[in-house]
Amino acid sequence: MSKETGESATYKTTAKKQLRFKESVEINRASSQQDDSFVGSFEHQKLLLAAAYVSDAQFSRNIPFETSPHAVRLYYLYNHWMTQAVTYFFIILNLALAVFEDPAVYALPVWATSIVEAACLLAFTGRLVHFAKVTPKDRFWKDRKNICVVVAILAVLVDLIIYGTMHTLGHSGVRYSRILRPIFLVNFAESRQIRRAFRSIRNTLPEIMYVFLLFMFTVLMFSLLGMKLFKKRNLVTIDGKQYFKDYLDALFDMYVLVTTANSPDVMMPAYDINGWYSIFFLVYIIINTYIFMSVFLAVVYNNYRKQLKNEIKKLVYMKRHKMTQAFHILKVEEGTKSVIKNSHWRELMNVVAPDISCSHRELLLRILDEEQKGYMVKESFLRMADLLNIKVITMKSRIHSLELWIPRIYNSSGSLLIRRIVQHKGFVYCFDVIIFINAIFIGMEDEYVLISYVEWGFLALYITEILLKLYTYDPRTFFARTQFWNWFDTLVIIAALLATVVNATLKSLSQYNSQEVLDIVFILRVLRLIRIVDSIQRFRVIINTLLNIMPTMLTFAGLLFVVYYVFAIFGMEVFKDRIHFYGPNSTDPAAKYCGSTALNNSVFANLGYCKNNFNNIISSFIVLVELTVVNQWHVITIGFEMVTHPASRIYFFVFHIVVVILIINIFIAFILEAFFVEYSLDRSEVETTIEKKIQEQGVGIPEEELTKGSLVEDMETSENDLANTDEPGIRPRGLKFRIASKRYKTVDALLQHMFESELDPEDDGPPLDTILEMSDEDIYISNPTFDSAA
Amino acid sequence: MSKETGESATYKTTAKKQLRFKESVEINRASSQQDDSFVGSFEHQKLLLAAAYVSDAQFSRNIPFETSPHAVRLYYLYNHWMTQAVTYFFIILNLALAVFEDPAVYALPVWATSIVEAACLLAFTGRLVHFAKVTPKDRFWKDRKNICVVVAILAVLVDLIIYGTMHTLGHSGVRYSRILRPIFLVNFAESRQIRRAFRSIRNTLPEIMYVFLLFMFTVLMFSLLGMKLFKKRNLVTIDGKQYFKDYLDALFDMYVLVTTANSPDVMMPAYDINGWYSIFFLVYIIINTYIFMSVFLAVVYNNYRKQLKNEIKKLVYMKRHKMTQAFHILKVEEGTKSVIKNSHWRELMNVVAPDISCSHRELLLRILDEEQKGYMVKESFLRMADLLNIKVITMKSRIHSLELWIPRIYNSSGSLLIRRIVQHKGFVYCFDVIIFINAIFIGMEDEYVLISYVEWGFLALYITEILLKLYTYDPRTFFARTQFWNWFDTLVIIAALLATVVNATLKSLSQYNSQEVLDIVFILRVLRLIRIVDSIQRFRVIINTLLNIMPTMLTFAGLLFVVYYVFAIFGMEVFKDRIHFYGPNSTDPAAKYCGSTALNNSVFANLGYCKNNFNNIISSFIVLVELTVVNQWHVITIGFEMVTHPASRIYFFVFHIVVVILIINIFIAFILEAFFVEYSLDRSEVETTIEKKIQEQGVGIPEEELTKGSLVEDMETSENDLANTDEPGIRPRGLKFRIASKRYKTVDALLQHMFESELDPEDDGPPLDTILEMSDEDIYISNPTFDSAA
């Protein structure tokens, strides 16, 4: 928080230390410039190679690459964000083709989609060739990922040609290869996380299999019992259907009961006849729904953990391995020791992290070369990848631009009063209350039309709030990259203002309220209410944890997308155009039974599920979501069975087992583990080192300031701040560092720290081949080797 | 497994060692008898006191008791299984009164139930007075449990008198105090486990509260959004109900959607109008159903773990404390050391574990007094409680009774052949196949009537199997206490035989198939199929884990019972006789709307839910189970709202939050933890010591025999086997020990071992007061003290 008013005493005590630190930064900057002449003679190729290793270590990339200068340059290109973005563009384009192909949301002619698909294949081939040039030949063909992609490209190509020919000749065909498209998403090297999730599932399979068999055994037994008990009693369900009439029927009902989707309906006819029959169903629910489903979760969770630990071990060993290689490239002999000179290290940093601030770099150097000998030893150098991953935030007591332009007015007593009011806690509380009142008004709006005019008042209040804050805090600080809530507030309110104005204009021009614009205005107004949550400390902690695990949750979204896509493509081939939706107010008699007489008077049609069909990729996805949520999945299953074939049940069973029993449980396991790690982890050893160093240099942020400045944390991500120091007329500003909160850390990073604390710092791990072996493919086989090595 | 055929060579190699061990057992037995004369002079009172401490340590009882001889004797009586059984009898009787009181399943006059209740109160008072005599006065009144019970007794008494008076005067009243009955179940000292589960919940509350508030905030926001978006569009659901018509209505729909019970029905009208509206529901489901529900589980799980660790720490410290006290009572000075003489130890064992076998006792002594000095030091003595908890199984190569009676025939080559066939693996597989075929026949039975006669053949086969096994293995071995599957098989088959015969008799006498008897026969036949599961190793592992955690699952059953009971009593007072069930085939027009015109054409009545009512305690329990399973809970909620008042929703909401969000999550957390412990734990250090000793003495079971004898493990729980050694004419039999498999261990014990391995063996823990403080009441406050001590 800006402290220009100058009351703080803590600043003065550390002023001297800061000055010294800044001087030394200056000196080092100078010396680093001198070194440049020397570095000119240093082989640039070597530097690039070392930087590639360091980058790989920093971002946990595990791509084996050739070390020839040409290959290294290609490798840089391969990892460049542009080439990656292009690859992703084509992957998404390829997947998006499903929207335009028959059955299409927006139909395009076959030649158009075929050309686009051919272009995608070309791009994939190019990417693969690029990868082949980077990686050693023998490794390339050993990697199943590459073989997968090659086979998929060929298969799609063949399918495309056959289908194209048939289409030209007027025959219709099935584009089987469409189901292979997610392979490109999964198998290009960038989707490491999704692949890991798939490995997790694969490794869990054997163990979950046995639980599943046992579970199916109980379902089979209870179905047999149920059939025998109820068949002879001629019970009928409320729909008039016969009860447990044959074995497959009983089995279906009992399996659905596990998912609770037909509870208590399946029990009621029997229960009505005799109270004791309820015991049969209660025992079944306890055993299968509660115990077995929990056991599934337990098995998945245990395996997930085991798996995770192995993966993290591998990552950590790979990181060390790469850092060691980088060290061997850059090392020079200093006496008896191999060391890296600080000048070389600075060169390296310019390649690895060019956008890091100069002062931040010097801070890191202080940590790596603790005794300021001008070089660093291997042990220090190995920590560099971790140091780079820790977000150190450079904080500045920035001076408000207004103070520069109109210092007299800005520092007048009236202005000071305003600024003090805005900085006061009460200001935040006051606006929390306003938001709360606003919420009540929104709720009552419909009853009292006048209230809608009050909305203008609230909008004005919110705008005033933002303007006042911009007056008090420097705009650059207020809109710093990490100020999520400030951005959120401002954007929502500007959008709301615009939409309200548009709506008012429309109304005055045409006496017409656009429902869509009104909806948008309304959503924006409700979104504004969310901010109240951030004012409460306990809520913020939970939200931070959730935001922290968001990236990995997106991995699961990717995983789920792949599975959905495959099921959707398959489902469309099997179920397309079997069920039709005739629009919400259709008078067509066929609308009653979704255009299929088989559905006449079925539960599916009566509940109005006609729009739950596989007639295009988007409907398919929505049906699959409904199946994931489970409730009424049996109605959907029976509906599609009625219009096709009893065997279609298999599709829905498989989907349930794969998505609900496997993937959702892995998702829950992930959240459990993430919370467990968040709860149990303190700062890592590396972070403590940095923090200590920051404090030693006297450039830390006192604790009390940190806690005070919760609304507008006066922080900024790294930028070349020292470059501005020389601007004339500006008095020296407090330059401060602090470590970014855990909010910006991934679970992966947390886990790596967790494992590293168990690991001997001297332990370089097993040789590279062993590390690679314990990788992706068979984690179980390599496990014993590994345990002995650890 | 019996090895009379004598091929095994392993026996002979260890024969000498065994002989030596047996001799020493004999000598020790003799010396122990000599000691008796000496022990006579040893103060019996002290012994009883020490034994009380050891027993408490063994069974983790934490009741503070006076040490006066009189109090100790009362304490023995207090812990006697008879007095405990009587207490439980009255607790159950008291709870069961709900079956007979209005609204009753079987109505009894008020005077009858009142007299029974008064008797129960008398019993509870007696138990409490007994406890007061045992425990120190100041502790008694400090203990909230006791105060709870006293208050509850008084409240019930007052209520009983008022209700009785009013009833005599002809007024009707409400028996409010019935809701207090579970207090007796929870607060008597024996229900330690249920209390612990309640504590777990209480300690989880603050943290889950914040997550819940955040969760409710999102529900409120989405409801507001939903109402605004859909209200103006005049959508109607499939039942013709208006859509999101007011805020409370929207809130209810959205809350139900979290439980997925109205998915996708609540989405369909909006989705039919515009595909984009589905996004609103999908986002809501992802955030609330998936993320928030997982977070609830994560928070509960984390707290459960933290809580568990504290509880276990306390138990371990208490155990050590008690064992130390026992040691100080029994110790004598031997040189400079305080020790316990073996003779005193044997006396102690006679009191603590009178039914332990003599050889088992000597085995323990060998472990405690390793160097056979005739006394044991404190460190050894402390391990005694753990040693007693480890089930050591004495195994004997028992001689078949037939071999004694008709040795010639039994050992003839024909007999030997039969016995070898039965012992062969193929015999087991053969019967697995028969069971499998039987299962298929059962499934087809109805189509081909002749098949039902085949059943007699199967029955004969099963009986033959059992007879053959009894011929091969000694009956006493076959029906040993741990032979669960043998017992299971035999009982099921005898019952099936009896029932089939009864049915056949009935049929031949009256040409009438009793459906009930047929059902029982059928259930027994299906039960028989279960045995196939035990033949497969991987299934057995899972089942063993489940059996292992069964006792703690029963704790949860107790917890759930208490919560259900309270809700059921409350529900009966509010909802009784509002909804009526007219029998399955009633022609009464009121049956259509459950006897309440308000329900005419309601979903509740149309689905035939009339029997889901609160008209007696059993129906209430079944309704509550249905609410726990969640599906259709909104239908039940709306049904009861229609016949009472909108505020009745609160009852169902509270039930959902308490049972589904809290208790079910704690149950899942428990299963997760149990599996985690089962997976990660090896044998404890104490077990290893015993095992080593058993091997040293040469009385272990060779590994290969253990794995071979999976069907009939020739084991037997401890009994005074050596007493039979002297029987004339019997050749010396192999006497062997082995440690019972993990199957017989509780999760509690596993956890204690887990924690003890982290604990310094010298650590006696904090002083008693600190241990007691960190107990039940406020685990959080005592936490820091504890961490510093650990």
Interface residues (C-beta under 8 A of the other chain):
Chain A: Y210 V211 L213 L214 F217 M221 L224 L225 K228 L229 K231 K232 I238 Y247 T260 A261 N262 S263 P264 D265 M267 M268 P269 Y271 D272 I273 G275 S278 L282 I285 T289 Y290 I291 S294 V295 L297 A298 V299 Y301 N302 A439 I442 G443 D446 Q515 D519 F522 I523 V526 L529 I530 V533 R538 F539 I542 I543 L546 M553 F581 G583 P584 N606 L607 G608 Y609 K611 N612 I618 I622 V625 E626 V629 V630 N631 Q632 I664 F667 I668 I671 L672 A674 F675 F676 Y679
Chain B: Y210 V211 L213 L214 F217 M221 L224 L225 K228 L229 K231 K232 I238 Y247 T260 A261 N262 S263 P264 D265 M267 M268 P269 Y271 D272 I273 G275 S278 L282 I285 T289 Y290 I291 S294 V295 L297 A298 V299 Y301 N302 A439 I442 G443 D446 Q515 D519 F522 I523 V526 L529 I530 V533 R538 F539 I542 I543 L546 M553 F581 G583 P584 N606 L607 G608 Y609 K611 N612 I618 I622 V625 E626 V629 V630 N631 Q632 I664 F667 I668 I671 L672 A674 F675 F676 Y679
